């Protein structure tokens, strides 16, 4: 796997593109006008590993809250703006670290000039975001719909407006709800420009459907070296997007964060409530950043072997659990109700040793 070499832009103190890691971002679904709720969600996203957060700025009241939110945010923030160049200028005045705005949709030449000049003065990048659901009418007519070619053409139009003004601090996204169209669009754009690409499958759906579509689409692109930053779009709590994003990156060997939990799918040989046990272990470790492997197994055939391969693992049977660390049996635990608390004690001890 070889990453496509792109230019580097800086969203606050987070470098995107070039040789930097693929960055993970999300978007708040709170009302930006509610600063307290928005900051609370930003905090939860940051704790989960989100590196950049985008906020919707639909009106003046939302823009007025940005200075307060920006001052208290632990991660860089991007203002998502459509049509109204005044909101873009207000966001820049508030200290926002990036803009998501399509320059062709904010009015005449003077308005584009004002936004580009203000962004350049502050060193703030602009993400051009093309969405298959809102393409220009002439492109829909010419290409017969929101085809990958139409999306790339739309993106290049907006890029040209910025380049004509000497502005090159640019990121690009090309999103549709179709995995195949999204992949095709990014492949085409990657051949045309060297700007960092923000990848994602938009309107992907609810937790399971959205995670699957995102994993397929983003997995294909990332495996081909395309993508410098990503968002997994889910109809769910945005914090869940972060976990899915890191699992996609982990599966491709691109980034790791937190423990990898290996658990068997269960079968007729399973004699404990393995589903509940695995879910509770995963929930208990959700805030842990250290990278290690945890096995939660319930099969007498494969369980002991899998558990031994993990940094720490448990293989459960009828009324009994065997806890392993680095291939060695630590101890046996009797009683189904004792499996989770005793296993968590061993994990805590394992982490304490690693941290010292």
N, C-alpha and C positions, 0 to 999 in steps of 0.2 A: 504494500500500500504506500503510495507516494502522494503527499499533499500537493495540490496545485499551488504554485508560488503566487501569492497575492501581495499587494501593498499593505501597509500597516496603518491603521487609524487608532486613535485613542479616545475611548469613551470614559471621561474622567481619568482615573489611574489604571483602567483596564485596557490593555493593548489587544486589538483584534486584527487578525490576518497575519501575514508573514509566517514566521516560525513559532508563533504563539499557540498555546493550546486552543482547541475548539472551545469557545466560550458558551456558557449556559445562561440563558435568560428566560424571563417570563414577563407577564403583564398583569397588573393588579386588576381585579374585577370589582373593586370598591368604587364608590363615588368619590372622585378626586376632590370634590368640594368638602368632603369629610376628612380633614387632615389626620385626625386621631385614628380612624379606622384604616386609612390608607397606610399610615406609618406602621400600624400594628401588623398589617399584612406584609409590608416590605420587610419588617423584622423577621417574620416567619419564613419568608422566601430566602432571605440572606442566611438564616440559620440552617436551612436545608441545602445550601450551597449555590444558590442563585447569585450570579456575578453582575448582572445588569437587569434593571427592572424598568418596564415601560408603563407610562401612565397616560390615560386618555385625558385630553384637554379640550372638551367640547365647547366651552364658553368662557366668558370673562370671569365668572365666579370661580371656576376651576383654576384658571390662570392665577387668580389672586392668592390661592392657597399654596402655590408652588414654592415660594421662598421658604415658608415654614417647613414644608415637607423636605425640600432639598437640604436645608440646614441640618435636619435630624436624621437623614437617611444614611445607613451604613454602607450602601452600595451606590454606584453611579445610576443616574436616572435619565430616561429618554422621554421626551414629550411627543405624544402621538397627536398629530394635528391634521385636519382636513379643511381645505378651502380658504380659511381665514388667516391671512398673513400676520394680522395683528397679534393673534395668539402665539404665533411662532416668535415674534419679537418679544412678547411678554415672557415667554418661557426662557428665552436667552437671557433676558434681564434678571430672571429669577435664579440664574446659575445652573440651569439644566445642562446635563452633560452631553446630550445628543438630541437630534430632531428626527422624527419620522414624518416626512412631508414630501409630497410630490410637487415640485416647483411648477409644473405645468397646470396645476389645479388651483393656484392661489391668486390668480388675477393677472394683470398686465406686467409689462417689463419692469416698471418702477417698483412694484411689490416684490418681484423676484430679486431685483437688485438689492433691495433693503434687507431681505432675509439673508441672502448670501453674504452680503457685506458684514452683517452683524455676526453671523456664524464664523466667518473667517477671522474677524477681530478677536473672537473669544476662543478660537481653536476648537470649535464644536463641530463634529461630523454630522452629516445628513444621510439618513437612510432613505433611499428611494424604495418604496414598497408597492410593488405591482400585485394586484389581486385579480384573479380570473373573473370575479363577480362584478368588477367595476372598470372594465376596460373602455377606452374611448370608442365612440360609436363608429367612427370611420375605420378603425382597425377591426372591429367586429364584422363590419360589412366587407372589408377587403379580404379578410382571412376566413370568413364564414363561421365565426364564433371565437371563443376564448382559447384559441389554439396555443401551443407552446411558442410558435413563431410570432403570433400576435402579442403575447406577453413580453417576449424579448424586445420586440420593436417598441412597445410602450416604454419599457425600462430605458432603452437607449435614447428615446426622445428626451426623457427627463435628465438623463446623464448629460446630454448635449447642452441643455440649458445651463447646467452648473459648470461644465467645462468651458463654455463660451465666456464665462465670467472668471476664469482662472481658478475655479474651485475644484479641488480633487480629493477632499477629505470625505470620501463617499463610500457607503455600503449599499448593497442591492439585495432585495428579496423578490421572489417570483412565486407567489403561493396560489394554489387552487386546492379544492377538496379532492381532486383526482390525483392519486399517487403517480400514475403513469405520466399525466400531463405535467405535473410538478417536476418529476425527474427529468423529463425531456427538456423542459424550459431551462432548468439550471445547467444541463449539459450544454445547451446552445449558448447560454450566456457566458459560461466558463471559457468557451472558445473565443469570445468576442472582447472580453475585458479582463483586467487584472485587479479590479477592485475586490475587496472582501465580500463574500457572499453570506448573507444571513439566510439559513435554510429552515424550512418547515412545511408541513402540510396543514393548511388552514381549514377551519371548520371540520376537524378530523372526527369529532364525535365525542361520545361519553367515554368513561374511563377505559373500558376494555377495548372498544372499537377504535377509539382515538389513539390509544397506546399501540395497538397493532398496526394501524395505518401509518403512524409516525415512525415506528420501528422499521417498517418495510421501506418507506420512502427515504427516510434519513439514512438508514443503513446502506441502501444502494449508493446514495450520493457520497457518503463518507468513505465507503469502501473504494470509491473511485477517486478519492482525494479531493472531493468538492465539498466545501463548507468550512467557514471560519467561525461561525457562531450560529446557535440554533435555539429554536423554541419548539417545544412539544405543546401543541394547542389542544386542550381538553375541555370538554363541557363538565367542569369539576372544579374543586378547589385548586387554584393555580400552584399551590405547594406540591401537589401530586405530580405536576409537570416536571419538577426538578428531579424527583426520583427516577422517573421514566427516562429522562434525558441522560442521566449518568449511567443507567443500565445499558442504554444503547451505546454510549461511548465505551463503557467497560467491555461490552461484548466484542467490540472491534479492536480492543487493545489501545484505545486512544487516550483515555483518562480513567482514573479510579478515584472513588471517594466513598468512604464508609465500607462496611463489611459486605462481602459477597455471601449470600445465604443460599446454600445448596440443600434442597429438600426433595424427597421423592414424591411422585404423584399419587401414592397410595394404591393399594390393590387388595385383593382378598386375603393376602398374608398379613396385612397390617392389623395389629392387635391393640393399638393405642389411638387416642384421638389426635392423630398427627397433624391434621389440618389446623386445629386450634392451637396446638403447640407451636407449629411453625409460624403462624400469624402473630402469636404473642411474642415470640422471640424477635421477629422482624420489627414489630412495633416498639419493643423495648430498646432496640438498637438504632432507631430511626435518627437520633441526633448524634450518633457516634461518627467521627470523621476518619478514624484510623482504618487503614486497609488491611483486612485479614479475611480468612475464609471460615465460615461457620456451617457445619453440616447438621441437619435435623432429619434423622432417618427413622423409619418405622418398619423396616423389612429385614428379616433374618438372613435373607439371601445376599443382598447388596449393601444393606445398611452398615454393618461393621466395617467393611472395606472402604466405603465412601467416607464414613466418619473418621477413619484413621488418616485419610488423605488430607483432611482439613486441619487448619491450625487448632481448632477446637470443635468438638462435635459430640452429638449424643445419638445413640442407636437404641431405640425403645422397643420393648416387647411386652408381653402380658405382665403387667405389674412390676416391670423392671426396666431400668435404663442404665446403659453403660456410657460413661463420659470419657472421651479421649482428648488428649492434648498432644499434638505433634506425633500422632501415631501410638502413643502410650496410653494405656488404661489408667485413668486417674482414680476412679472409684465407681462403684455400683450404687444406684439409687433405687430403693424399693418404694412402691406405691405410686400410682398414676398422678396423684395430686402433688407429689414431691418433685416431679420431673422438671417442671418449669423453674420453681424457685431455686432448686439446687444447681440446675444448669446455669442459671443467671449468676449465681454466686461464683461459679468457676470462670465464667466469662469476665466478670468484674476483676477477679484475681489475675486472670491472664492479661487484661488491659493494664492493671496496676503495675505489673512487672514490666510490660513494654514501655510504660511511660516513665519508669524510674531508671 
